[in-house]
Amino acid sequence: MNRKSTTRATFTSARQAGVGSWDDVVVGAGTAGSVVVRRLVDAGRRVLVLEAGGWDEHPAIHDPARLLELWESTVDWGYWTEPQPECVGRRMYWPRGKVVGGCSSMNGMIYVRGCAADYDHWAYQGCYGWDWSSVLPYFRRAEGHPVDPGAPDESRGPLPVVRNVDPSPLAVAFLRAAQQWGLPLVDAGRGTACEGVSLTRRMMRAGRRASAWASYVAPVVGHPNLTVVTNVVVHHLVVERDRVVGVGYSADGQFHRAYAEDEVVVCAGVIGSPQLLLLSGIGPAAHLARLGVAVRLDLPGVGENLHDHLVVPLVWAARQPIPPSGQGLEAHLYWRSHPGLAVPDTQPVLMGFPFPPPGWPRPEQGFTVMAGLDRPRSRGRLWLRSPDPDEPPALDPRIYTEPHDLEVMVDSVTMVREIVGQPAMHAWRGQEITPGPRVRDRARVREFVRAATLSYHHQVGTCRMGIDNLAVVDPELRVRGVVGLRVADASVMPEVPTGNTTAPVVMIGEKAADLVLGRSMPPERGDPSA
């Protein structure tokens, strides 16, 4: 895929980029970047935002029913992984948002904080200040509707988080079936009660997508302290001695340098952020030297620790038409495949339409339940193919290289089939299309999983936060070994949290802005009875 933009750069102020300097330069107007930008502007900072994509003008962005039209479109980076030997040599398609709002402009809009234990484990690994009680205030500051019982209305944030108060008959049947199987009904989005089945919370306003850009930045576009430049190619960070002082980028074929008097905050995502560090000479020295990139800082963890949630689509024909209200992502569940686990490791999700793996038949009317792996042990890596910023990096998640992951996914497939086989689903459950009734013994299910596994598009970890020698950023998100540079997006997560990652990325953006501003919020406790 050609990464070079064919769209002219746009500027939101008369002050042309490259002239003078700003207090802060933010690279990437995606999910985390949008949050950081708004909070810095609100604090009176002069901010320049550099975005590789364009404005959110594609009509399918705003219509939740048209989500799949965004894949392989003009707003999608359209990444593909290296062939995966444990998935019969297939390359995985990784859609990522190349547009203001980033992936929050093209994802399923599901809002899940993750489990409290996820963040406590981050802190246990040395990410001090990222335990549940410390991050909970940042979730609450973002949320436009109270997620917790008794949360004060006056603290409502910019991001509308809405519950499904009128679920479709299919979703109701699925909830009942999961309870018949033995799962409790919970509110999984809150973080304090994770295992169970739940209706989804989604980021929507008046039936339309509410991306991080639309919620945070769009209301302040035109502010005199904010300059947004779209359709740019960021080439490298400008480094003087041990300090990052700016960014080199091109727009409309012209090269510019933008300088930050305080900090550069890289919010280019799990792929773009490590790529920019590597292009700037920050990363594994041997890899950079092979490409002829001058080594600024030997930081071996850049691009490592790549991992993702995985799904396997199980499709059934429907015995009756599914109403339009049910043709979305209405319900999901979380389950521990082993009782000794602290948090669930599998996350099936109900989709009210048939979504078979490539090459499998698609029924005229049907539904899908995605078996899911939430706690992968396999770890991959990302590396540069060349020093050309327009060439996408190589992506190798090394799926199922840890055999444990494959076995958990087989368990998840078995569990999904048992739930759909419950009496509550009888009125909806037609013929099983994938994997089909002949695939029953564990060995054949394992073969099916290898052939049908897809990404759930929750990649994390390539600029991992921590205190060890392979950490890329410290617990204040500062890149280790340089001054004036932070990374704030999914790449800093040491481990992928339980559930969809947009809400945690928003939280990271909220906390990152406070770190830049030198302030913090007091810890809070969630409702232990939730």
N, C-alpha and C positions, 0 to 999 in steps of 0.2 A: 504493500500500500504506500503510495506517495505521500510523504508527510508534509511536503511543501504546500503552503497555503495558496489557494488561488483567489482568496478574498482579500480585499484591501483592508489595511489596518484602520481602526477607528479610534478616535481620541475623544474623551468626554470633557476636555477643557481646552481652552485656547493655548494653554501652556504646553508647548510641544515636548514630548518625551525626549530625554537626552540633554535638555537644556537645564542647567542648574542641578539641584538635588532636592531630595525629599527627606522627611524624618525617617520613614520606613519604606522599603520596597518589598512588595509581596509578589512572589512568583506563583501564579495559579489562582484563578477565581473559582475554584471548585467548591466542594462542600466545606472543608476546613478553611480554605482561603477566604470564602465569603464571610464566615464568622469573624475571622481575625480582622479583616478589613473594616467591617462595621464597628467593631469595638474600638479599634484604633482611631477611626474618624470621630466616633462619639467622644473620645478622650481628648480631642483637639489636635491629633497628629496629622501632619501632611503625608498622604499616602499615595504611592504609585502602585498600580496593579497591572501586571503583565499576564495576559491570558492567550494561550495558543489557539483557542477556538474563537467562535464568534458569539453574537447575541443569541438569546434563546427564542429565535423566531420560527423555528420549525414547528408547525401546528401540532404534531404528534407529541411534543414535549408536554403540552398542557392538558391533553386528553388522556386520562389513565388507560382507557380502553385501547389506545393505539401504541402501547409501549413497544411491541415487537417491531413496529415500523422504524424505530430509531436504531435498531441493530444494523450495522454495515451501511449506515447513512452518513450524511455530511457532518453529523455531530458525534460520530463514533471514531475513536482511534483505531478500532478494528484490529486489535492485537491477536496473534496466534503464537502458541507456545512451540517449543521444540517437540519432536515426536516423543511420546510417552511409552516406553517399553512395556510397562505394567498395565497399560490400557490398549493393548494390541497395536502399538505403534501410532496411535492417533495423535494429531495435534489438537489442542484445545483452543476454542475460540473464546477470547476475553474481550467483550465490549467494554469500553471505558469512555466516559463523557469528554468530548472535545468541544466544549461549549461552556459559557458562564453557568455556574452551578455544578459543573463536573458531573459525577455520577448521580448526584441528587436530581439532575435534570433528565435522567433516562433509566432510573431503577424502578423497583416495585413499590417504593414509597413506604415500606414497612419500617415502623419505629420500634426498636427494641433496645433497651439500655444495656442488656447483657445481665449476667448474674453478679450479685455482690461479691461472690467468691472469686470471680475472674479478676477483679481489681485488687482484692486483697492479695491474690497470688502475684500480681504485678509488683506490689509493694514488697512482698516477701523476697522477690528476686532482686531487690535493690532499687526499684522505681519508687523512691520515697515521695510521698505526697500524692500518690495515685491509688491509694486504697479506697474502698467504697465510700467511707464517710467523707473523704476529701473530694471525690469526683461528683458525688451526688448533688452538691449545690450548683455545679455547672450544668448538669442535666436539667435541673429545675429552672435555672436562669434562662435556658433556651426555650423551654416548653411553653407554648402559647395557650395550652389548656392544662389544668391541673391533672397530673397523672397519679398522684398519691392522694388518698383520702385526707381531707382536712388541709390540703395545701392552700395557701392564701391566694385569692383571685388577683390581688394587686401585684403579685410577683410574676404575672404572665409575661412570657417572652415572645420573641418574634416568630417562632416556628409553630404553626398550627399542628397539633397532634390530636387526631380525632379517633374515637372508638367507633366500631361498627355497631350501631344501635338497632339496625334492622337487617340481620343476616338473612341470606337466602335460605330456602328450604334445604338445599344441598349442604350448606355449611352447618345448619342446625343438626342435620342427620349425622354429619361427620363428628361433631362435638359429642353427640349421644353415643356414637359407636366407640369413640375413644374412651368414654367413661365406662361403657359396657366391657371394654377390654381391661379396664382397671386403672386408668389415669384419672386424676382429679381435674376438675375445671378450675383454671387459675387465670390470673391476669399476668401473662408472661412478660409483658412489656416493662414492668416496673423494676424488676431486678431482685426482689426479695422472696419471690416464690417462683421458681423456675420450672420445676418438673411438673408437667401436666399439659392439658390441651387448652387452647385459648383462641379467641377471635383476635385478629390483628388490629393494631393501631397503625394509622397511616398518616402521612404528612400531606394533608389536603386542605384546601380552602374553597368552599362553595362548589365541591365536586371536581375541582381542578387541582393539578399537581402544585404543591408548594415547595419548590426547591429551596436550597439554602440561599442561592442568589436572589430569588424572588422575595424571600422572607427577610433577608438581612440587608442586601446591598441595593436592590432596585429602589427602595424608598429614599435612598440618599444619593443616587446618581445625579450629578449636577452640583453636589456640594462643593464649595470652593477648595476644600482641603483634599478632594479625591480626584485622581486622574486614573482612568481605566483605559488601557490600550489592548485591543483585541487583535487576533490573527497575527501573532508575533511568533518568531522562533527564538528561543533563548539559547544562546551559544555557550555561555560560561559565566561563572562568577568572577568578579574583579577582586583580586586578592593583592594586598600590599603587605609584605612581610607575613605576619600571622593574623592579619585582620581582613575580613571580607568587607569591602567598602561599596560594592555596587554590583551591577549585572550588565553583561554585554548581550545585546539582542538585535535582531533585524526586524524591520517592519517596512513593507512596500519596497523591498529590495535595498533599503538603506540600513547601514549598521549604526547603532546607537550605544552609548553607555549611560546608564542611569545610576546615580549615586545616592546612597543612604547615609544620612548623618548619624543615625542610631543603629538600625539593624536591617538585615535582609532576612525575610522569613520565607522559606521555601515550602510551598503547599502544592506541589506539582503531582502528588499522588504516589501510590506504591511503586509505580514504574517511572514516572517522570522525575521524582525527587532523587532517587539514587543515580539515575542517568545523568542529571545535571551535576551532581557531585563528582561523578567519574569524569565527565567532560571537563571539569574544572581542575582535575588533577588531585582529587580527594578520593582515595579508595585504595584497593590493594596495589602496592607499588609494582609488583611483577606484571600484573595484568595491564596496568597503564603503560609501563615501559614497552611492552610488546606492541602496543598500538602507536607508540611514538608520542604519547601524551606526557607532558612535563609533570613530574610528580611534585605536588605541593605538600601533600600530607599522606603518609602511608597509614591508611585506616582500613584494615582488612575486612571489617564487617560490612562495608558498603555493598549492597546487592545480595547479601546472604540472608538466610532465615526466611526465604519466601515460602509462604504457605497460604492455604485457601480452604474455605468450606467447599464440600463436594456434594453433588446430588445425583440421584439415579431416577429417571422418570418411570413411574408405573402408571399405565393408562388402562382405563376401563371404558367400554362403550356404556352410554347412559340409557336406561330403560325408558326415560321420558325426557322431554326437552328441558334444558337448564335455562332458567330465566336470565336475561341480561345482567340483572343485579348480582347474580352469582358467578359471573364469568371473570372473576378476578382472583386475588390472593387473599381469601377471606379468613382462613384459619390455619393454625400451625400448632405443632406440639413438640415438646421437649422430653426426652427420655434418657435415662441412664442405662446403658447396655449391661452394666455390672453394678450391683448395689453398693460396692465399695467406693464408687466415684463420688467426688465432692460436688460435681456439677454434671448436668446432662452432656452426653457426647454425640447425640443424634437429634436432628431437627427436621422431621418431615413437614411438608407444607402442602396444603390443598390448593389446587388450581382448578377453577371451574370451566376448563376447556381442555381438549386433548392436546398434549405436547409430547409426542413420542420422540425417542432419540432418533437421530438421522438414520434413515434407511428402514425404519419400522413403519408399518401401516398406521394411518390416522383415521379413526372412525368419524363418521359425519357428525355425530354428537357424542360427547363423552366428557370425562373428567380425568384429572391427573393427580396423583399424590406422589410428591418427590420424596423418596427416601433420602436421608441426609446425614453427612458426617460433619460434626461440629468441632471435634477436638483432634485434628490430624497430628500424628507424630512425624510424618514425613516432612522433610525440609528441602527446599530447592534454592535456586540462586538466579540472579540476573547479571548479565555482563554486556559490555559494549561490543558490537560487531566492528565498529570503526569510530574514528573521532568526529564523524559527520553528525551534527545534531538532528538532521532530518532522517537518519536511519534508525529504525526502532531497535532497541536492545534485544538480545537473545533472552528468552524466558524459559526456564526449566524448573517447573514445580516439583519434579521427581515424585509424581503421584504414586501412591501405594508402594513406594520403596521400603516402607516399614509395613510388614505383613499385617500387623495389628489393625491398621486402617482398613484394609480390605475386609477383614473379618467383622469389624464393627459395621461396615456398610452392608454386608450380607445379613447381619442381625437386623439392621434397620429395614431392609427389604422384607424380611420375614415378618417383622412387626407390622409394617404397613399392610401387608396382605391380610394379616389376622384382623386388623381393625376394619378394613373395608369388608371383610367377611362377616362382621357382626350384624345382628338382626336390624339395627337402626338404618343400615345402608341398603337394605333389601330393595326398597322402592327405586333406588338409583343404580344399583350395581348390575350391569350387564356383563357381557363377555370380557374377560381379561385379555387385553391386546398385547401389552408388554409387561413382563416377559412372556406371558402366555401359559396356559395350564400345563404344558409338557415340561416346563422348567420348574422342577420341584426339589430334587435333592440338592444338598448344599454345594456340591461340586459344580453342578450346572448353573446354580444361582451365581456362584463366584465367577464363572465364565461370562454370564450376562452382565454382571457388574463391571467387569473389565471393559466390555464392549460398549456399555451404555453410560458410563460415568461422564458427567458434565461439571463445569464450574458453577458454583452459586454466586460467583462474581464478588467475593469478599476477600480479595487478596490483601495480605498485610505483611509487615515485618522487615522490609528491606533496608530500613535505616533504624534498626532496633534501638530502643531506649534501654539503658542499663548502666552498670558501673564496672563491668568487666572489660577486658581488652578487645572483645569483639563488638561491644556496644558502639553505635555510631553517634548517638546523642545521649546526654546525661539526663537526669530526671527533670531538669528545667528546659529540656529540648534544645540545648545548645550543642552544636556539633563539636565533638571532643577534639581539642588541639588547635582550634581557631577561635577568633573573637568576632563578634558581630554577626553570627549566622545561627539561625535556628531552623529546624524542620518541624512542621506541624501538619500531620495527615496520618492516614492509615499505615504508612511505612514505619512509623515509630513504635507501633504496638509490638511488645515482645511476644505476645501470643494472641491469636485471634479470639475475641470474646464469644460467649454463647449467644448465637442469634445474629441477625442482620447487623451490618457494621455502620450504617449511616449515623445512627444516634451516637455511638461512641466517637465517630469522627467529628460530629458537631461538638461534643463535649471537649474533645482535644482542642478544637479551635477556640472554644470559650476559655479554657484554661491557658492556652498559649498566649492569647491576648493579654491576660493578666500577668503572665510571666514577663512579657515584653514591657508592660507598664510598671512592673515592680510592685504588684499588689496581689492579694489573694483573698479568697472567701473562707470564712470559718467552716470547719467540718460540720456535717449534719448526720443524723441517723435516719435510715429508712424505717418504715413501719415493720417491725419484726413479726407481726401477725399476718402480714400480707401473704 
